[in-house]
Amino acid sequence: MSDRDRLKEQVIAEVDRRRDELIALSLKIHANPEIAFQEEKAAAWLADYLESEGFAVERGICQLPTAFRASYGKGEPRVAFLAEYDALPGVGHGCGHNIIGTASAAAGLAAKAVAGETGGTVLVIGTPAEEAAGGKVYMVARGAFQGLTCAMMAHPGNRDVAVNYALACLELNVEYHGKAAHAAARPEAGLNALDAMVAAFVNIGLLRQQLRDSARVHGIITDGGQAVNVIPHHTAASLLLRAEEDAYLDESLKGKVLACFQAAAQATGCRLEYRWGEESRYKAMRTNLAFAAAYQGNIESLGRRVMEPESRRSMGSTDMGNVSAIVPAIHPSVAVAPPDIPIHTEAFRDLAASEAGHRALLDSAKALAMTAVDVLTDAELRRRMRDEFESSE
């Protein structure tokens, strides 16, 4: 057995040794769902656990009260496991973030157990608000991931996948200002802001046939008027624009969608106001393939069979994309549910607290820790990861 294989056996044993306490922590987070930026209990439980095991913990980093950084060791390489622990409003942990947070903490503890032999620094970084507000977006802007060799996490899903695709995502908020009038007695005296909004959404529907297959434009009307017998003087909507490439979103999609709203304003005589949510924009995920190949070998050694993604069209968005833009990163999926049960559902939530969820927790913790061993001990792997990352910038 090589030294690296021996170290991997050690990290597997460390996760197995902690099995009961890890499952208990995952279930405690699952039973106490907290939405974006309100994850006070989950962040404290994870940070306290790591601190009690010898990690140096900084709480409230990046001006975010529920973010933290736990570190052990010194020098390079600097390997980070990213923890998510926010829940979905009304659904709870329908995305399995109780598993993510606990698995990343477990991987950090397992890697710590061999850090005396591998050298380098092991970090667990707590990242709030992935579901709604993009905590990692703010943390990237505030320097949380600078100086890392790599960053990794594993997301519960309905397939075992090493390379996940995720779309760039940008919010657009729009308002139309018209003129109220009696809808029966003097409709001609009004400027109908609802007509403008409906026309804009029709324009977007027609635009979709001219967009790339992977692009997405979807939204809701948040204000459609106040009374049925009054010409609406104000309407508002919130939309998300998504694209597989950041450049396509910036150079094509934004302009085309905005033109749909501008045309509706001109047609109805209403005044358009709009705001792009650049401060919370999710970037497209740039999976580091050399890094992902190492992870795939490790998760498959545990008996899981890695599949290709269902489709490049079956993509959501994640703020891990912003991390992948500044450091080599992976965001694989580990199966908790069968293929016909999607995430963000009550059925998936229940599975995240089941025996299948516990298996995913332990397997992903082991695979992540084994991959950290690869990065910490293999200079050639680090070189390939860095070369790939720099060539894709």
ChimeraX attribute file (.defattr): number of C-alpha atoms within 10 A of each C-alpha:
attribute: neighborCount
match mode: 1-to-1
recipient: residues
	/A:1	6
	/A:2	7
	/A:3	10
	/A:4	16
	/A:5	13
	/A:6	10
	/A:7	24
	/A:8	24
	/A:9	13
	/A:10	19
	/A:11	29
	/A:12	21
	/A:13	14
	/A:14	21
	/A:15	25
	/A:16	17
	/A:17	12
	/A:18	14
	/A:19	16
	/A:20	11
	/A:21	13
	/A:22	22
	/A:23	22
	/A:24	13
	/A:25	19
	/A:26	26
	/A:27	19
	/A:28	16
	/A:29	26
	/A:30	25
	/A:31	13
	/A:32	14
	/A:33	23
	/A:34	21
	/A:35	20
	/A:36	19
	/A:37	20
	/A:38	16
	/A:39	22
	/A:40	16
	/A:41	16
	/A:42	27
	/A:43	26
	/A:44	16
	/A:45	15
	/A:46	25
	/A:47	25
	/A:48	15
	/A:49	17
	/A:50	22
	/A:51	16
	/A:52	11
	/A:53	11
	/A:54	13
	/A:55	22
	/A:56	15
	/A:57	19
	/A:58	14
	/A:59	18
	/A:60	14
	/A:61	18
	/A:62	19
	/A:63	11
	/A:64	15
	/A:65	15
	/A:66	26
	/A:67	28
	/A:68	23
	/A:69	23
	/A:70	24
	/A:71	22
	/A:72	23
	/A:73	17
	/A:74	12
	/A:75	10
	/A:76	14
	/A:77	21
	/A:78	22
	/A:79	26
	/A:80	26
	/A:81	27
	/A:82	24
	/A:83	28
	/A:84	30
	/A:85	34
	/A:86	33
	/A:87	30
	/A:88	22
	/A:89	14
	/A:90	10
	/A:91	15
	/A:92	23
	/A:93	31
	/A:94	25
	/A:95	25
	/A:96	30
	/A:97	28
	/A:98	33
	/A:99	35
	/A:100	26
	/A:101	30
	/A:102	30
	/A:103	34
	/A:104	30
	/A:105	26
	/A:106	32
	/A:107	33
	/A:108	31
	/A:109	27
	/A:110	30
	/A:111	33
	/A:112	26
	/A:113	15
	/A:114	17
	/A:115	20
	/A:116	11
	/A:117	12
	/A:118	21
	/A:119	17
	/A:120	19
	/A:121	22
	/A:122	29
	/A:123	27
	/A:124	29
	/A:125	27
	/A:126	28
	/A:127	29
	/A:128	30
	/A:129	24
	/A:130	24
	/A:131	21
	/A:132	17
	/A:133	17
	/A:134	22
	/A:135	24
	/A:136	28
	/A:137	23
	/A:138	20
	/A:139	22
	/A:140	18
	/A:141	14
	/A:142	13
	/A:143	11
	/A:144	19
	/A:145	18
	/A:146	13
	/A:147	13
	/A:148	18
	/A:149	20
	/A:150	25
	/A:151	25
	/A:152	26
	/A:153	23
	/A:154	31
	/A:155	25
	/A:156	26
	/A:157	25
	/A:158	19
	/A:159	21
	/A:160	25
	/A:161	24
	/A:162	26
	/A:163	24
	/A:164	22
	/A:165	23
	/A:166	27
	/A:167	29
	/A:168	28
	/A:169	29
	/A:170	24
	/A:171	20
	/A:172	19
	/A:173	17
	/A:174	19
	/A:175	23
	/A:176	27
	/A:177	21
	/A:178	24
	/A:179	17
	/A:180	19
	/A:181	19
	/A:182	15
	/A:183	17
	/A:184	10
	/A:185	10
	/A:186	12
	/A:187	15
	/A:188	12
	/A:189	13
	/A:190	19
	/A:191	22
	/A:192	27
	/A:193	30
	/A:194	24
	/A:195	21
	/A:196	29
	/A:197	28
	/A:198	16
	/A:199	19
	/A:200	22
	/A:201	21
	/A:202	14
	/A:203	18
	/A:204	19
	/A:205	14
	/A:206	12
	/A:207	15
	/A:208	14
	/A:209	9
	/A:210	9
	/A:211	15
	/A:212	12
	/A:213	12
	/A:214	14
	/A:215	20
	/A:216	21
	/A:217	20
	/A:218	13
	/A:219	14
	/A:220	11
	/A:221	17
	/A:222	13
	/A:223	16
	/A:224	17
	/A:225	18
	/A:226	12
	/A:227	9
	/A:228	9
	/A:229	13
	/A:230	19
	/A:231	26
	/A:232	26
	/A:233	20
	/A:234	23
	/A:235	24
	/A:236	21
	/A:237	18
	/A:238	17
	/A:239	16
	/A:240	18
	/A:241	19
	/A:242	28
	/A:243	27
	/A:244	25
	/A:245	18
	/A:246	18
	/A:247	12
	/A:248	15
	/A:249	21
	/A:250	12
	/A:251	10
	/A:252	11
	/A:253	22
	/A:254	17
	/A:255	11
	/A:256	17
	/A:257	19
	/A:258	15
	/A:259	15
	/A:260	20
	/A:261	26
	/A:262	18
	/A:263	16
	/A:264	24
	/A:265	23
	/A:266	12
	/A:267	13
	/A:268	18
	/A:269	18
	/A:270	25
	/A:271	18
	/A:272	21
	/A:273	14
	/A:274	16
	/A:275	11
	/A:276	15
	/A:277	14
	/A:278	11
	/A:279	13
	/A:280	18
	/A:281	21
	/A:282	28
	/A:283	26
	/A:284	27
	/A:285	27
	/A:286	27
	/A:287	23
	/A:288	22
	/A:289	18
	/A:290	21
	/A:291	27
	/A:292	23
	/A:293	14
	/A:294	19
	/A:295	26
	/A:296	23
	/A:297	17
	/A:298	22
	/A:299	24
	/A:300	14
	/A:301	11
	/A:302	13
	/A:303	9
	/A:304	17
	/A:305	14
	/A:306	19
	/A:307	13
	/A:308	12
	/A:309	17
	/A:310	13
	/A:311	9
	/A:312	14
	/A:313	15
	/A:314	11
	/A:315	19
	/A:316	16
	/A:317	21
	/A:318	25
	/A:319	30
	/A:320	29
	/A:321	26
	/A:322	24
	/A:323	28
	/A:324	22
	/A:325	18
	/A:326	19
	/A:327	21
	/A:328	26
	/A:329	28
	/A:330	28
	/A:331	26
	/A:332	25
	/A:333	23
	/A:334	24
	/A:335	23
	/A:336	29
	/A:337	22
	/A:338	12
	/A:339	11
	/A:340	7
	/A:341	15
	/A:342	15
	/A:343	19
	/A:344	18
	/A:345	15
	/A:346	17
	/A:347	14
	/A:348	25
	/A:349	25
	/A:350	16
	/A:351	19
	/A:352	30
	/A:353	22
	/A:354	15
	/A:355	12
	/A:356	13
	/A:357	27
	/A:358	23
	/A:359	18
	/A:360	26
	/A:361	33
	/A:362	22
	/A:363	26
	/A:364	31
	/A:365	33
	/A:366	31
	/A:367	26
	/A:368	29
	/A:369	34
	/A:370	28
	/A:371	26
	/A:372	32
	/A:373	22
	/A:374	23
	/A:375	24
	/A:376	25
	/A:377	19
	/A:378	13
	/A:379	12
	/A:380	11
	/A:381	16
	/A:382	20
	/A:383	13
	/A:384	15
	/A:385	22
	/A:386	18
	/A:387	13
	/A:388	16
	/A:389	21
	/A:390	12
	/A:391	7
	/A:392	9
	/A:393	8
